[in-house]
Amino acid sequence: MKQILITGCYRSGTEYFVHLLNSHTQISAYSYSTNFMRYFYNRYGDVSKEKNYTKLLNDAKKMIIMRSGLEINKEKIISKCLNSEVNYGFLYEELIKDLYIKIKKPKQYWAEKTQLVWTKIPEFLKIFPNSKAIIVIRDPRSILCSFKKITSAPKPLYLGAIFNSFDVMKRSIEYKKIYPNNFMYV
């Protein structure tokens, strides 16, 4: 299987984009299923060591249950680790497979949406060399208005949406030049 990371600024339409992708016959797309690049990637040291990948999987199991109500089979993934070269890409892939890829004829791609991880796109493309990354861009004025209405943060913290939007656009232009075959923005 090949992988797709979908990201962008909050309130930019990434959730809708995931639903559009999921309607494709060869793509299984999910939102916030593992949040791997946000919460787990590069936070457990050398994950080829059993104590480190076990800690990552313990933490992932707790977080995934808390956030989505889904449960991973940690023991099954650990047994796969014992006979494999374990790295962050391997663990990410195994978490997704355990959560979602349980059909006999898997689709060609799995996609996960994780907000606010556009700065991790180079790492994602490194751990999955044949993968794709997609940033969804929305007019920053619309993001600002939408976020201002729903945020519980005190004023004027909602203005941070403008800076996030600017960074998303700037990095999208950079990534398109650096990764012309593996990156796109919409």
Rosetta blueprint (number, residue, H / E / L):
1 M L
2 K E
3 Q E
4 I E
5 L E
6 I E
7 T E
8 G E
9 C L
10 Y L
11 R L
12 S L
13 G L
14 T H
15 E H
16 Y H
17 F H
18 V H
19 H H
20 L H
21 L H
22 N H
23 S L
24 H L
25 T L
26 Q L
27 I E
28 S E
29 A E
30 Y E
31 S E
32 Y L
33 S L
34 T L
35 N L
36 F H
37 M H
38 R H
39 Y H
40 F L
41 Y L
42 N L
43 R L
44 Y L
45 G L
46 D L
47 V L
48 S L
49 K L
50 E H
51 K H
52 N H
53 Y H
54 T H
55 K H
56 L H
57 L H
58 N H
59 D H
60 A H
61 K H
62 K H
63 M H
64 I H
65 I H
66 M H
67 R H
68 S H
69 G L
70 L L
71 E L
72 I L
73 N L
74 K H
75 E H
76 K H
77 I H
78 I H
79 S H
80 K H
81 C H
82 L L
83 N L
84 S L
85 E L
86 V L
87 N L
88 Y H
89 G H
90 F H
91 L H
92 Y H
93 E H
94 E H
95 L H
96 I H
97 K H
98 D H
99 L H
100 Y L
101 I L
102 K L
103 I L
104 K L
105 K L
106 P L
107 K L
108 Q L
109 Y E
110 W E
111 A E
112 E E
113 K E
114 T L
115 Q L
116 L L
117 V L
118 W H
119 T H
120 K H
121 I H
122 P H
123 E H
124 F H
125 L H
126 K H
127 I H
128 F L
129 P L
130 N L
131 S L
132 K E
133 A E
134 I E
135 I E
136 V E
137 I L
138 R L
139 D L
140 P H
141 R H
142 S H
143 I H
144 L H
145 C H
146 S H
147 F H
148 K H
149 K H
150 I H
151 T L
152 S L
153 A L
154 P L
155 K L
156 P L
157 L H
158 Y H
159 L H
160 G H
161 A H
162 I H
163 F H
164 N H
165 S H
166 F H
167 D H
168 V H
169 M H
170 K H
171 R H
172 S H
173 I H
174 E H
175 Y H
176 K H
177 K H
178 I H
179 Y L
180 P L
181 N L
182 N L
183 F E
184 M E
185 Y E
186 V L
